[in-house]
Amino acid sequence: MKVSKLMTISAVSATLLFAGCNGDFVNTKPLDQLSESTVWTDAALSEAFVTEIYAGLGMGGFNEQMLASLTDETMFTHPGRDITTITESRSNPASPGWINGTLSWQQMYLRIRACNLALAKLEKPQFTNATLVDRLKGESKFLRAYYNQQLLRYYGGFPIIERPFELGEADYLSERNTFEQCVNAIVKDCDEAAALLAGKSLAAGRANQAAALALKARVLLYAASDLHDATVAKAKSSVIAAFTKPELVLYTTGTQKDRWQKAKDAAKVVLDMTAYGYQLNLTAPASAADGTTNYNNIAMARNGGEKELLMARYFINAKQEDGGRQGLFNGPNGYHNWAGNTPIQLMVDDYEMMDGTKFDWSKPEHASQPYVNRDPRFYASILYDGAPWKPRTADVAAKDPVNQIQTGQYEIVSGGAKAPIFGLDTRKSSVEDWNGSYTGYYARKFIDANPAIVDQNTWQQVPWPILRYTEMVFQYAEACIELGQDAEAKTWLNKIRFRSGMPALTESGDALRQRMRNEKRIEMYLEEQRYHDTRRWMIAPTTLGRKANGITVTGTLKAGKSVTLYKYDPTSYDYTYKVFEIDPGKENRAWLDKQYYLPIHRDEMNRNNKLVQNPGY
């Protein structure tokens, strides 16, 4: 059984009913609510309460707006969603920009309170099932750690709350704890959750021992990074250097080397859990075709790829949730989809050639055929002009019987003369011209290619990877590089490379560090890694601060060729490709160092005068 339908009954919500009756009225029980005593004396209802806490995970990352569109991976097509408030560095406490419910300060504390309530009630359980009690406590500790981790990586240090507040308390205000204290609290919860969940058999989608240990490793990796080291961060950012409460966002004691060692050790514990991981035992690169297949199996969590998932948010067709609508949200408008989060050219250009060299527009052989002989993961990640895709819907099939993405402008012969036409997947499409990519690309990753999945009206069952094994490989390798252990780092990075059909990395030192960062960019595309990585590496000014861009594709008929129904065909067409920057009126990206953290909303600051605002706001 997979946890995909998270219960939302009032009896097991975070705010339990404390009901009393005036003696003048008949003592009746509400039919739509359950008392606190009923919930915590019944094993099934107690489990339902903890199950509901998972609702804080939302759709995972499968919302219509994706975190990728705050980065140099994609841009969001539709206006009015407050994404550009962040990408253009206009965030402020009154208007912070688009904040997903999975990282909202208020929503995270709502879930943390529910965890605290469950842990308090389960400390002296009122039902006799010790195994279940331990599991529910373990899950609650994991979820508290996870939601605290969301606060930590978006806002820095936060008020650590580990008990449920009661009515009538003298003071409900709390100060932000130091960054180091917050890391320690999360690590403690992860360790205790892992111990409680060890050996427990849980449904897919529920917290488990591996997930708890992986979350610990992630938090320790972030803690070791430049953004949180006082010496490095202050040297790289005048905004952080001027912050009067540096301990809220930085380590002010200890050494970065020691923190890297802790991160390495924590990641290795997960890597040693042999039940996880997919196709990481190859001694040479897979074929290009197998590299694409391997990557697609991981994204779809099928054919063995599901072994990558340490923790995931699952979806089923029986419960039609937005998490099952990635095809509709991101797919081409020529298929009646919405083109929401579209890859930008910066992302496309960072896919290497098959031989491991960089793609380079200054090389004629690259510029004339930019989608040929690229990293096999490219073909499982990006839909580009001429890419094969699913059958068109019945009303469009006659316009494109060969099922190819059309994002360019082409010539055909009509009435005996050459005439220009726009591709079916452009913003001047004859299918739909109100949706469509501004960049010339569409997301391929996480979209089910099964022809039976008609994206506009069919939900898919692809899970969102909250934590996956390969993230731990990158964490281990990164820590090794920072500790000067390049050979060990390459051993693990090349496991990923070989699975993908790419040649081994051979560099050392900073060159290896840069290759590792690009490798992670490619492998973890769309998985909410890039936003955090570029910030914690403190390279956001030269990554997130770059202008979004796209591609213009033009197909011109070769001499003597006559085509009346367009299809991608290099034997009939000469193709030219031109990179352009997105119109500043659509999105004008810029980076200011205040964006290393999100602002705490003005309303939260007004509610709690003990809070200190983040640097730069």
C-alpha positions, 0 to 999 in steps of 0.5 A: 500500500502506498501513502497517496491519500493523506487523511484530512478529517477534523478528528485527527487534524492538528487542532483537536476538539476540546469541547465542554457543555453548558449544563443547560443543554443536552450533553450530545456528541458532534457527529463530525468530530472526535474527542481528544481522548477518543483519538489517543486511546484508539490505535487506528485513530492515532495512526490517522493523526500522524498520517495527516501530518504528511499533508505538509509535504503537499504535492512534493515538488509537483505543483504547477509552479516549480522551484526550478523556475526560481533557478537557471533550470527553467522559467515560468510561462504564466504571469501573475504568480509572484515568481519574478518577485524572487528571480528579479530580487524584489522580495521584501517582508511585505511581499516575499514572492511566491512561497510554496505551502511546503516551505511557508513559515506558517504552514511549517509551524502548523505541521511542527505543532502536530508533530509535537502534539503526537509525540506528547500523547505517544510518550504515555500511550493509551493503547497496547501496541508498542511496535506501532507506538515506536513507529508513530513516534519515529515518523513524527520525529522524522516529519518534525525534522523535515519541516524544521529542515525546510525552515532552516534551508530557506530562512536560516535559524528558526525558533525551535519548538518541541512541545505543544503550546497550551491555552492560557500560557503567559507567553507564546513568543520565541526567539530564533535559535542559532543556526548551529542549534537548529542543525543539532536539533534536526540531527537529533530528531533524525537519529532518534527517528532512525532508531525508532524506525529501524527494522519496521516495515512501512508503506511506500511514502511513509518515513523510514530509517533510510529517509531519516539518515538521508535527511540527517546527511543533507542537513549536515552537508548544508551546514558544512557549505560556504553559505554557513561558514562565518569566515567564508560567507562574510568574505563573499557577501557584504550583506551577510558581513553586515548582519548584526546577528550572524549566529542566526545564519552562520557557524561562528565556532568550529571548523568547516573541515570538521563539518565536512567530515561529519557530512561525509560520514553521514552520507556514507552510512546511507550509501552502505544501505545496499537495498537502495540505488539503481545501476551504480555497479557499472565498470564502464559507461552504458550505451547511449540508449541505455543511459537514456533508459536508465535515467528515465527509469529513475525519473519514472520510478519504474523497472528498478528505478524505484530503488533510488527512492528513499522517501517519496510522495506518491500519486494514484489515479483514484485520487486525482491530485495536482501531483499527477498533472505534470504533463498538463502543467509542463507539456507542449501547447500543441498537445493542449497543455500549459507549458508552465516550467520551460527549460532555459537555454542556460540549462540546455547548454550545460549538457555535455557532449557524449565524449564529456567535452563542453557544448560550445556554440562557437564550434560550427559542428555544435551550432549546426546540430545542437541536439545531436550527440549530447549527454544521454540524460538530455533526451530523457529531460528536455523536449526540443525542436524535432524531438519525438514525443507522444501521439497528438490528440485526435484533433491535431493528429493530421497536422503532425502524423509523425509526432515531433515537437515543433518549436520553430518557424519553417517553410512549406509549399502552399499554392505553388509558393513558399510560405512561412508557418509556425510550429504546432508547439510555438506561441503562434501555434495553429492549435493553441496560441495562448499557452506555449514556451517562450524559451523554445523548449519543454520539460520531458523529465517526470512526464509519462510518455505512455500514449494512454496518458493524455496529459490534458485529461489523464492523471499520471502516477509518477512519484516525487523524489523527496530524498533519493539515493543518488543525492547521497552519492553527490553529498558523499563525493562533494564532502570528499572533494572538500576534504581533498579526497579526490580519488574517492570522490571520482569513484562515486561520481563515475558510478553516476556517469557510467549509469548515464552513458558518460565517460569517467571524470579525471580532473582533480582539485577545483576542476573536479569541484566544478565538474561535480557541480555540473554533474549534479545540475544535470542529474538532479534537474527539476528535483529542487536541488539547484535552488539550494546548491547555488545558494549554499555554494554562494555562486548564485550571482553568476548562476541565478543572477543570469538572464533567462534565455531561449532558442529561435529555430528556423527551417528553410527549404533546401533547393529543389525541395517541396514540402506541403506538410511539415516534419523535422527533416534535415534532408529537406531543410537547412536549420539555423539556431539563434540564442536570445535573451528573454524580453525583460518585460517578461522576466528580468532576472537579477541577483541581490545577496539578500536572496540567499535567504527568504524574508520572514513575512511581515505578519510573522514579525508583527506577531512575534516581536522577538524575531530578527529579520534576515540579512538585507531586508 
